[in-house]
Amino acid sequence: AALALDNGLARTPPMGWLHWERFLCGTDCAADPRRCVSEQLFMEMADRMAAEGWRDAGYEFICIDDCWMAPTRDKQGRLQADPKRFPGGIRKLADYVHSKGLKLGIYSDVGNKTCAGFPGSYDHYDLDAQTFASWGVDLLKFDGCNSDSLELLAEGYKRMSLALNRTGRSIVYSCEWPFYLRPVQQPNYTEIKQYCNHWRNFYDVYDSWSSIKSILDWTALHQDTIVKIAGPGGWNDPDMALFVCLSQLVIGNFGLSWDQSVTQMAMWAIMAAPLFMSNDLRHISPEAKCLLQNKEVIAINQDPLGKQGYQLLKDKNFQLWERPLSGRAYAVAVLNHQEIGGPQKFTLSLTFLGNGLACNPACSVRQVLPASRDWGVYSWISSLSVEVNPTGTVLLKV
């Protein structure tokens, strides 16, 4: 069982684009073709990712979420795409995505139906895995709706992991397993990592500050359980959307201020989270694009040491987080939770970082976000004074 996953994938947190949150379950292409979950949407996003620097920045997956399917399976019992919205089928779309130097992700569910009511994979795990492989799929997001029991839920996640391996195709396996367990029992993360490449722990991320804040609070509360299990091949997913996707990163949408977008990007990097944007790349501001493609932040997220960051302390309205990096470096985030007023100063002693080792006997400090600049060299006994905007974050590399 310890080798059940054994696919050699996700050595760093996966990165890409996902339609959920921004486009939800839009299926009426006649009324709103630009926001419809369709072949056209994914091809247009693939074009943007290849031409506008996203692929080169590391965002390699184009991921289809729920609502891509026809209402029923075909006569051979196989899943099929909605013929009106995906007239060429998933194989044609995968070929197009691959021609752009990108990879295709798809969605299914461990239960009888998906969360939106389309056919689920229960009792079809091997057939569906073979179908996905034959289409050229590179990632499967496997949801957990409509499973009759926790036993069937666990069995389904394990069986799909084994079925994906049996296809012989390299398919990243994204699970929702612990999220559906948590209301009833504590997840066994050691077991989950044996079967999944990354796994979601908490509710869907929304394009709002309250959602981002609740994810960070939950992560800090449970860090003693979840941080130690993360590493190459298996990652905690605070949900995949960054809105500047995520995960998702939600950066570039409507609900976050600039400082809150900076916070999401910085903290998803600290948490070694999968980075999946959920936004409209056809309409994104230059500022949001620059933030999402920030090479220094992405390098922290993708650091090969593969250790997840953690909260060191809370002090009034401030949180201090650190993440060990390769080369004896650390990423350090100072987050200001206060939602009113102006910028506030936070002072920390460098002896506090890395169990006293980060700056012993000296270290260089570079600010990565909200703007990059060198702060110089500091001794072990020095203090740093950081000014942080309300709901904003200053991200440092020490």
C-alpha positions, 0 to 999 in steps of 0.5 A: 500500500505504501507504493500505491501512488508511485507515479513519481509526479508532483515533485513540486506543487503543481501550477496551472489554470482551473475554470471553477470559481471564476466560471462555475457551472456555466453551461448555456453557451447560447446565452453567454458563450464567453463564460460557458464551460466549453471547448472554446473556453479551454482553447482560448485559455491555452492560447493565452497561457502559451503566448503571454508568459504563463507557461514559461512562468511555470503554469502548465496545467489547463484544468476542467472542473465539474460540468464538462460531461454529458448527462449520461454515459455512452452505450459502452458505459464510458464517460463522455463530454457534452457534445454541444459544448465539446464537439471535438471531444476531450481527446481533441482538446487534450491534443490542442492543449499539448500542442501549446506545450501544456497539460490537461486536467479533468474532473470526476467524483468518487460517488454516484454523481458529481457535485453538480449532478453529472455521472460519477465514477463509483463502480467505474474506477478502472474504466474511467481511468482508462478513458482518461488515459486514452484521451491524454489527460495529465491530471485528475481532480477527484471530488467526494460528493454523493458517496454513501459512506466513509468506507466507500469514500476511502475505498473509491479514492484508493481504487482510483489511485491504483487504476490510474497507475495501471493505465501506465500514463503519468496522471497527477492525482488531486484528491478531496478525501480529507475534506469529506472525512473531517466532519466525522473523523480525523484524516490519516494523512500518512495513508492519504499521501500513499494514494494522492499527489495533493489533497484538499483540507478545507472549504472552497476558496472564494473571491473574498478576504473572509475566505482567504483569512479563514483558510489561513486561520484553519491552516495555522490551527491544524499545522501540527498535523498537516505541515509535517506530511507535505513534501515532494510527491504530496501536498496540502491544498488550501484549495486550488484557486488563486484569484489575483488561483490557488491550490486556486489563486483568485487574483485578477477577479473582483473580490480582493483588494491589491493588498489582499491579492499580495497576501494570497500570493505570498501565503500560498507560496509559504504554504507550498500550495498548488498554484492554480489560477481561477480567473479570466486570462483574456481580461487581466490587469498588468498588475495582476499578471505581474504578481501571478508571474513573479519569478521570486514568489514562484521560486519560493513556492516551487522550492525543491526542499519541499517543506511547507511553511508554518505560523511562528506567532500571532501578536495582536493584529500580526502573524509571522510565518516562515518556510525553510528553503533550500540553500539554508534560506528561509521565506518569511511572511509578515501578515497584518490582519487589521482591516482598518487604518493605515500601515502598521509596523512590526518588529522582529528579532532575527534570532527568532527565525529558523530556531535561531539558525537563519541568521547565525552569524549573519544573513542577507534579507531581500523583500520579495513582496509587495515589491522586490528590493534588497535590505542588506546584510544583518547580524544574528542579533539584529532586529527588522522593522516591517511596515505592512498595509491592512490585510497585506503581507510583506514577504521576505527571503532571508 
